[in-house]
Amino acid sequence: MKVIFHEDFHRVYASDPAAASGRMEAVTRVLNGKVEWIQAIPAEDKDIEWVHSLRHIQKVRLEGTYDMAALAAGGAIQAASIGLKEPAFGLIRPPGHHASEDSAWGFCYFNNMAVALTKLLRQGLIRKAAVLDFDLHYGDGTVNILGGLDHIAIFNPSASNRNHYLRSVEDFLTEQDADIIGISAGFDNHAEDWGGLLMTEDYRAMGKMVKDAAERTGAGCFAILEGGYNHRVLGQNVLALIEGMEGASHR
C-alpha cells in the first residue's frame, strides 16, 4: 500500500500526546519494508481556506504550527486522491477531526479529512463520500464542517462491547453508496490505549469491511491517522488496518 509520510512528522511541534517524541517512529519501524512510501506535500492555502475561516488560519499561524498542520492536510489530500484508485494511508500529524471551521481543540489544527474531501468534491472527482471515524473521541469538527451535507455520511461508532462495535461499523458500511470512503483512523480505543476496548485484529477487520464496501460500489477508500498514543502497540494497529484495507481478514 502507498503510505503518505514526511520526515518532518518526526518533529515534536507541541507538548501534547499527538506530537510526542517517538510516536511516528513507532509506526515507521513496523511499516518499513511492508509499504511504499510517498512523500507528503503541504496543502495549498486555498485548500485550507475552503474549509477554515481566515481568523482560524491566522490563529494557527500565530501559534507557529501552520506549516506542520498544512503538511498534514496535504498528506490527507494525497491519500484521498490515491484512494480513488487504490487504498492508501496518510501517516500524518497533527490530527484533525476536532478542528471545526473557526476553532480547534484536542491536539488538532486543521480538519485533514474535511480538507481532503472538500478538495475532491470541488475538483468534481467525487459526488458522495462516507467517513468512518473510529477514534475513541467523537469527531465533532468533522461533523461540524461536513455533517450538514446530504452527500456526506459520517459515522462515529460507540459501544461498550467489541462485537456490537464491529457490527455497527459493518451495518453503516453496508448502507453506503459513496464514491469514496475515508477513515479517520484513531487507535486510542485499543485495549492497551486510553479506551481499552478494541483488539489489534479489530482494526484489520474494519479495514477489510471498508475494502469490501468500496469494492461493492466501485468506490475508493483511504485512511488518515488521528489518535493513538501507546507507542508500543500503535505500529501494529496501523499495520493491521492497512492489511485489512488490502484484503486480509487475518494474519
Residue, then its C-alpha position, 0 to 999 in steps of 0.5 A: m500500500k502507498v503510505i503518505f509520510h514526511e520526515d518532518f512528522h518526526r518533529v515534536y511541534a507541541s507538548d501534547p500526546a499527538a506530537a510526542s517524541g517517538r510516536m511516528e517512529a513507532v509506526t515507521r519501524v513496523l511499516n518499513g519494508k511492508v509499504e511504499w512510501i510517498q512523500a507528503i506535500p503541504a496543502e495549498d492555502k486555498d485548500i485550507e481556506w475552503v474549509h477554515s475561516l481566515r481568523h482560524i488560519q491566522k490563529v494557527r499561524l500565530e501559534g507557529t504550527y501552520d506549516m506542520a498542520a498544512l503538511a498534514a492536510g496535504g498528506a490527507i489530500q494525497a491519500a484521498s486522491i490515491g484512494l480513488k484508485e487504490p487504498a492508501f494511508g496518510l501517516i500524518r500529524p497533527p490530527g484533525h477531526h476536532a478542528s471545526e471551521d473557526s476553532a480547534w481543540g484536542f491536539c488538532y489544527f486543521n480538519n485533514m479529512a474535511v480538507a481532503l474531501t472538500k478538495l475532491l468534491r470541488q475538483g468534481l472527482i467525487r459526488k458522495a463520500a462516507v467517513l468512518d471515524f473510529d477514534l475513541h473521541y467523537g469527531d465533532g469538527t468533522v461533523n461540524i464542517l461536513g455533517g450538514l451535507d446530504h452527500i456526506a455520511i459520517f459515522n462515529p461508532s460507540a459501544s461498550n462491547r467489541n462485537h456490537y462495535l464491529r457490527s455497527v461499523e459493518d451495518f453503516l458500511t453496508e448502507q453506503d453508496a459513496d464514491i469514496i470512503g475515508i477513515s479517520a483512523g484513531f487507535d486510542n480505543h485499543a485495549e492497551d490505549w486510553g479506551g481499552l476496548l478494541m483488539t489489534e485484529d479489530y482494526r484489520a477487520m474494519g479495514k477489510m469491511v471498508k475494502d469490501a464496501a468500496e469494492r461493492t460500489g466501485a468506490g475508493c477508500f483511504a485512511i488518515l491517522e488521528g489518535g493513538y498514543n501507546h507507542r508500543v502497540l500503535g505500529q501494529n494497529v496501523l499495520a493491521l488496518i492497512e492489511g485489512m484495507e488490502g484484503a486480509s481478514h487475518r494474519 
